[in-house]
Amino acid sequence: MLFWNRYTSVIYGVEEPETHLHAGYQRKLLEKLKEKSKNSQMFVTTHSPIFVDRIDFDNSSIWFITKEKKTTKVERVNVNDGQDLKDILVELGVRMSDMFFAERLLFVEGATEKEILPLIAEKLKVDLNRSGVEIIAMRGKDTGKYHIKMWSHIAKNTQLPVFYLFDGDATKEIEESRTEGYLTDENHKLLGAADIEDLYPEDITRKVIKSMIPSIEIEKVDLSLPRKKKLDKIFVENDIEHWKIPLGKRVISEMEKEQIKSTMSEIKEVFDMFLR
């Protein structure tokens, strides 16, 4: 297995860094490698399902390396192709229940939701760990339909409860999956907001943006809804590419429990529905 990040000066190569590490330490190590890869190109070979599951497809890719007689074959994995991902799991020799060590699977659209939902749960005094919840990013609504099909089959085979949380712009994908019988009223929630960023309080969002970009004239910033494209433009103009997760984490850290309950009531509903 191989994943890499496209960016600049120094190139790092690491061979199977997960060797002899407990699963928890594998996750911590992967986060450190991701952090390092923001400024350097990173190549990592791995047989760890934990590494494969947590790859960020926005700035990374998976390459499948196999031996055919005396020839080494290197192929890039198409994340939209179900068979490609299934081949990886077969090669790793794991089952989904082995991979996640979970009692429940909560699917969200992307890495931002995956990172900030545990912070929201913590503010609401919801213990996801005690409930055995594993949060899994579907990597965007464009590939969501495939994942809904695949994980529906996995849930059936492993008998793990599954719930899907979608941003408000996934209406078409949801309707198609409902028609095909993969989604029901009980196993998914469609947010009213187009994107998770639309749920952030405007005053706190401005404060956090100012802390991330001290030179910005924050009073002139347009944060009207929908705001994701506006935020993206702000950070791109200030040469900050990976802003979504840092922004989300800082905003949630600034919010009080009652404020989260009122502005993010739909997410609280998801916890209530899924954990009841």
N, C-alpha and C positions, 0 to 999 in steps of 0.2 A: 504494500500500500504506500501511497505517496500523496502528500498534500503540500501546497506551496502558496506563497503570497507574492504578489507581483512587484513589490516595491524595493527600492533603491540600493544604496551603496554596498553593504556587506551581505554576502551570501553565506548562510549557515546550512550545514548538513548534519542531521542527527539520526542515528540508526537505532531503531526500536528503544526509545527512551523509557518505555513503560516496563521494561524487563525488571522483574522482582519487586515491582511496586504494587501496593494495595490499591484497589479501585479508587478509593478516595484521593490518594496521592496522585494517581494518574490524572484525575480531573484537575487538581491544583496545578500539576506540571503543565498540562495542556493550556491552561489559562495563561501561564507565564510565557509559554512559547508563542501564543497568539499575541500577547502584548509586545513581545520582541519583534514579531513579524510586521508590526505597523511601520517600522522604519527600515527593515531589512528583508531580503528575500530568504525564505525559510523552506528547506526540503526536509521532510521527516518520513522515514519508513516505519511502518507500524503493523502489528497484527492485532491491535487492541480495538475491540468494538466500541469502547468508550471514546477513543480518539475519532473513529469514523463517524459516530453518531453526533459528535459535538463540533464537527467542522462547520465553519461559516462560509457558505457558498457565495456570499457577496464578494469576497476577495480571495477565495481559495478554490482549489479543485482537487479531485481524487483521480489518481492514475492507478490502474490495475496492472501489476507486473507478474507475469507467469513464465514458466519454462515450457517450451515445446521442443522436445528432443535436445539439440545442442544450441537452440536459439532462444534468446530472451525476448519476450513479447511485451511491449509497453503500449497500453491503450488508455485513453482518457475516458472516464466514466461519465455517461450522460445521465444527469440526475433526474431527468424527466422520463427515463426509460426504466420501467419497473424491473425488467429482467436483469439489467446491469446491477442494480442494487441487490437484488436477490442473489446474484452470483457472488457478490462480495460476502454476504452473510453465510452462504454455503462454504465459501473458501475459509472463512474464519471459524467455521464449525460451531456456531452459536445459535441458540434459539432466542426469540425476543424476550422471553421471560428471564433467561440468563443475562441478557444484555442490560436490562433495566433494573432488575432486582426490585420491581415495583408491584404494588397492589392495584394501582389505578394509573391510567395514562391520560394526561390532559394535553391536547394538541392545540397549539397556537400558531399564528401565521408566520412569525419570524423570530429572529434572535433577540430583538428588543423586548417583545412580550415575554419570551423565555426568561430573560434576565430580570425584568422588573416585576413580574407577577409574584415571585417569592417575597419581594420587598413589600409589595402591597399586602400580601397575606400576613406578613409579620406585623405590619402596622395595625391590621384588623384583628390581631391575636388568633389567626388561623394557622394551625400547625400542619403544614403540608407534609413534613417528614413523618410525623406520627401517623398520618393518614396514608402513608405509602404512595404519595403522588409523585410521579415523574412527569415533568413538563417537557414536551418535545416540539421543536419548531418545524412547521411544515414547509418553511423556506418560501413563503409567498403564495398568494392565491393562484398564481399561474400554474403551479404544480400541485395545488391543494387537492384537486379532484383525484389525481392518481393516488395520493397518500390516503385519502379517505377510503378508497377501494382496498388498498393494500392493508391498512390498519384494521379495517373492519374484519377482514379474514383472520388477521393475527389475533384480534380480540376474541373472535369466536373460538380459535384453536387454543388460546391460552386461558380463556375465561376471565380475562382482565376487563374491568369496567373502563370504558373509553368515553371521553367528552371532548367536543371540538369548540373552540372559541374563535370566531371570525370577526375581522374588522367589517365595518358597514358597507364596504365596496365589493363584497364577495357574494352579492345576491344571486347572480347568475349561476355561479359554481354550486351554491347551496341548493338552488332549485333543481339543477340537474341531478345532484346526488340524492336529493329527496325522491325524485321521480324514479331513480334506479334502486331505491330502497336502502341506501347506505346511511342516510341521516333520518332521524325521527325527531319529534318535538322534544323528546326527553334527553337526547344525547348531543345537542349543540345549542349555541347561543350566538346570535348575530348582534353585534354592538350597533347602537344608533350612530356612533361616530364613524366617520370614514376611516380614520386611522387612530392608533392609540395616542398619538401626540395631541389630538383634538380634546382629549380628556384632561390634559394638564391645565391647572389654573393659570390664567394669563399673567397675573402679577408675579407668581413664583417662576414661571417660565422666563419672563423678562429678567428677573434677578439672576437666574442661573446662566442665561445667555451672556449677561454682562460679566459674570465671573469667569466664563470661558473665553470671552472676547473683550478684554478690558477697554479696548480702543473704540468699541462700537457706540454709536449714538442711539442708545436703546429706546429713547422716547420717540424716535422716528421709525422704529421697526414695526412692520405690519404683521400682527399675529391674529388677524381675523380668520374665521373658519371657512373652509378647511385650510389647515396651516402647514401640512407636511412639505409641500413644494416650496412654500415661503421659507421654512426653516432650512431646507436643503440649499436654497440659493444663498441664504445668509452665511452658512458655514463654508460652502464652496468658495464664495467670494473672499473668505478669510483663511483659505487654504487648510481647512479642517475637514477631512474626509469621513472619518468614523466618529460621528457626533451623536447618533441616535441613542446608543446604550448609555454613554456618559451623561447625556442630557436627561434621559429618563431616570437614571439612578439618582441624580442630584435633585431632580424635581420631587420624586417620591420621598427622599430623605428630608425635604423641607416641609412636607405636608403633615398635618396632624390627623389623628385617627378619624375624628368627626368630619374633617374636610374630605378625606378619602371616601368615607361612607356616603357623603352627599354627591360628590362629583364623579365618583366611580361606582355608583350603586349597581350598575349592571355587572361589574366584575365581582362585587360582593354576592350578587345573585348566583353567579356561576359557582362560587365556592359553596354556597348554601345548597344549590341543586346537586352538585357533584359529590359532596361529602355527607349528604344527609343519610 
